Every structure is written in structure tokens, then in C-alpha cells.
Amino acid sequence: MKLEELIKVVKKNNLIETISDLHWTYYPIEDETLPLEDLIDDAIRWSYENDELHDFYLEHLDFLIESNSTSPLIECEMTYQTSLGPFTEYFDLYCFESKNYKYYKVEGNGSNSERWDTNGFYEIVNKNSKKIDVISQFKDECDYVFSNFDEFDSDELSSDGHTIEFHT
């Protein structure tokens, strides 16, 4: 989510309703008499530029995802055939950002999605880093969960009617 999009979403959805709500941004308020709308602009911009959005995002991740304010970078769908019928679980990778960092979040849902702990951020990457390809890492971890943590061979599972698919 880019800066201008973030400001628009924050204002449209009243994510910051009072001056005290600005504490999630760590913005140093110099004049509390300014209109809240101006303070929101200043606080989000300052926090974005100073890479201080970590706590703000953590506080509002659920809303940002559930309200479709951001779209997943990639989605993973796993379907397993069982004697009780098929069951499916989904894992989606989202990205939020500040000036120098990208904050990745995995969201899981489905009948057995608790197999992957999706609390907090999945990965925080410096934009200038050549550290990792987060999408490839996400796919590898989805394969790992799909294989029940390497208990089963993914090819074997696929031949038994189980599927793993990625969508962008």
C-alpha cells in the first residue's frame, strides 16, 4: 500500500478519530490545535518517511485486509480429498510499506488454516536489500504446509487428487 492510498484509507474509514489515536504513528505533534485532518496527513507522511508505521500497521492490519483496502500479492489455495469430502485452506500474502521497508503479512483462512501461525508480520524487508524473494519464500512455505511439514511428498499428494494452486 503506497503512501497516498494509505492516507485516503485512513481518512475514509476513520482509523484515526482523535489526536490520541496518532500514538500508533509516533508522530511528534507540535501543535494540537491544528485540525485533525491536517494532523492525520502530517502523521502518516512523517511515519511513512521515517519508517515508523510498524505499530500502526499491526494495529490496523485486520481492518486493512478485511475491508479490501489492499489486495494480496499472491494467493495460495490448497485442497485435500478426504473420506468426508474435500477441504480447502487459503493463504494470502499482503504487502504494506513505508519509505524504506516492505511489511509482508500472511493471512490464512479455511478449514485447517491454523497449521500456519500467521500472527504478526511474515517478513519485513528493507527495500534496498537483496535479501530474499518473499514471493518465492511464501510459495516454498505453502508447499511445506501442503506436504504436512514434509510428512508427504507433494507429487504424491497431487496424484491422489490433492491440489495446491497459486493465483496472482
C-alpha positions as CSV (number, residue, x, y, z in Angstrom):
1,M,0.0,0.0,0.0
2,K,1.5,3.3,-1.1
3,L,1.5,6.5,1.0
4,E,-1.3,8.3,-0.8
5,E,-3.5,5.2,-0.7
6,L,-2.9,4.7,3.0
7,I,-3.8,8.3,3.8
8,K,-7.0,8.0,1.8
9,V,-8.0,4.7,3.5
10,V,-7.2,6.1,7.0
11,K,-9.3,9.2,6.5
12,K,-12.2,7.4,4.7
13,N,-12.5,4.8,7.3
14,N,-11.8,6.9,10.4
15,L,-8.9,4.8,11.5
16,I,-7.7,7.8,13.4
17,E,-10.5,9.5,15.2
18,T,-8.7,11.5,17.9
19,I,-5.3,13.0,18.5
20,S,-4.6,10.2,20.9
21,D,-5.0,7.7,18.1
22,L,-1.9,9.2,16.5
23,H,0.3,7.4,19.0
24,W,0.5,4.4,16.7
25,T,2.4,6.6,14.2
26,Y,5.0,8.0,16.7
27,Y,4.4,11.4,15.1
28,P,5.8,14.2,17.3
29,I,2.8,16.6,17.5
30,E,3.9,20.2,17.9
31,D,0.6,21.9,17.7
32,E,-2.5,20.0,18.9
33,T,-4.8,22.9,17.8
34,L,-4.4,22.0,14.1
35,P,-7.4,20.3,12.6
36,L,-7.3,16.6,13.0
37,E,-7.4,16.0,9.2
38,D,-4.1,18.0,8.8
39,L,-2.6,16.1,11.7
40,I,-3.5,12.8,10.1
41,D,-1.9,13.9,6.8
42,D,1.2,15.0,8.6
43,A,1.4,12.0,10.9
44,I,1.0,9.4,8.2
45,R,3.5,11.2,5.9
46,W,6.0,11.6,8.7
47,S,5.6,8.0,9.8
48,Y,6.0,6.7,6.2
49,E,9.1,8.8,5.6
50,N,10.6,7.8,9.0
51,D,9.7,4.1,8.8
52,E,7.5,4.3,11.9
53,L,4.4,2.6,10.6
54,H,5.2,-0.9,12.1
55,D,2.9,-0.5,15.1
56,F,0.2,1.4,13.1
57,Y,0.1,-1.5,10.6
58,L,0.0,-4.1,13.3
59,E,-3.0,-2.3,15.0
60,H,-4.9,-2.0,11.7
61,L,-3.9,-5.0,9.6
62,D,-7.1,-6.9,10.1
63,F,-9.2,-3.9,9.0
64,L,-7.0,-3.1,6.0
65,I,-7.2,-6.7,4.8
66,E,-10.9,-7.4,5.6
67,S,-12.1,-4.1,4.1
68,N,-10.3,-4.9,0.8
69,S,-8.2,-1.8,1.2
70,T,-5.3,-3.8,-0.2
71,S,-5.1,-6.8,-2.4
72,P,-3.0,-9.9,-1.9
73,L,0.2,-10.1,-3.9
74,I,-0.3,-13.8,-4.3
75,E,-2.9,-16.3,-3.1
76,C,-2.4,-20.0,-2.3
77,E,-5.2,-22.5,-2.4
78,M,-4.8,-26.0,-1.0
79,T,-7.4,-28.6,-1.5
80,Y,-7.3,-32.1,0.2
81,Q,-9.5,-35.0,-0.7
82,T,-10.7,-36.9,2.4
83,S,-13.3,-39.5,3.2
84,L,-15.6,-36.7,4.4
85,G,-15.1,-34.8,1.2
86,P,-12.7,-32.1,0.1
87,F,-11.5,-29.4,2.4
88,T,-9.7,-26.3,1.3
89,E,-7.5,-23.8,3.1
90,Y,-6.2,-20.5,1.7
91,F,-3.2,-18.4,2.5
92,D,-2.7,-14.9,1.1
93,L,0.4,-12.7,1.1
94,Y,-0.2,-8.9,1.5
95,C,2.4,-6.1,1.4
96,F,2.3,-2.8,3.2
97,E,5.1,-0.3,3.1
98,S,7.0,2.7,4.4
99,K,9.8,4.7,2.7
100,N,12.5,2.0,3.2
101,Y,10.6,-1.1,4.2
102,K,8.0,-3.6,3.0
103,Y,5.9,-5.3,5.6
104,Y,4.6,-8.6,4.5
105,K,1.6,-10.3,6.1
106,V,0.2,-13.8,5.6
107,E,-3.5,-14.2,6.2
108,G,-4.9,-17.7,6.4
109,N,-8.5,-19.0,6.3
110,G,-10.2,-22.2,5.7
111,S,-11.0,-25.4,7.5
112,N,-7.4,-26.0,8.7
113,S,-5.6,-22.8,8.3
114,E,-4.3,-22.7,11.8
115,R,-1.5,-25.0,10.7
116,W,0.5,-21.9,9.8
117,D,0.9,-19.3,12.5
118,T,0.0,-16.1,10.7
119,N,0.2,-13.7,13.7
120,G,2.2,-10.5,13.2
121,F,4.3,-9.9,10.1
122,Y,5.5,-12.7,7.9
123,E,8.6,-10.7,6.8
124,I,9.9,-7.2,7.0
125,V,12.3,-6.4,4.2
126,N,14.4,-3.3,3.6
127,K,13.5,-2.1,0.1
128,N,17.2,-1.7,-0.8
129,S,18.1,-5.2,0.4
130,K,18.8,-8.0,-1.9
131,K,17.9,-10.3,1.0
132,I,15.1,-12.6,-0.3
133,D,12.4,-13.0,-2.8
134,V,9.4,-13.0,-0.5
135,I,7.0,-14.5,-3.0
136,S,9.3,-17.5,-3.7
137,Q,9.7,-17.9,0.1
138,F,5.9,-17.8,0.5
139,K,5.4,-20.4,-2.2
140,D,8.0,-22.7,-0.6
141,E,6.3,-22.4,2.8
142,C,2.9,-23.1,1.3
143,D,4.4,-26.3,-0.3
144,Y,5.8,-27.1,3.2
145,V,2.4,-26.8,4.8
146,F,0.7,-28.6,1.9
147,S,3.0,-31.6,2.4
148,N,2.1,-31.6,6.1
149,F,5.5,-30.3,7.0
150,D,7.4,-32.7,4.7
151,E,5.5,-35.7,6.0
152,F,4.2,-36.4,2.5
153,D,5.7,-35.9,-0.9
154,S,3.9,-33.0,-2.8
155,D,3.9,-35.0,-6.1
156,E,2.4,-38.0,-4.3
157,L,-0.3,-35.8,-2.8
158,S,-1.1,-34.3,-6.3
159,S,-1.5,-37.7,-7.8
160,D,-4.1,-38.5,-5.0
161,G,-6.3,-35.6,-6.1
162,H,-4.9,-33.0,-3.6
163,T,-4.0,-29.7,-5.2
164,I,-2.0,-26.6,-4.4
165,E,-2.5,-23.6,-6.7
166,F,-1.1,-20.1,-6.7
167,H,-3.0,-17.1,-8.0
168,T,-1.8,-13.5,-8.6
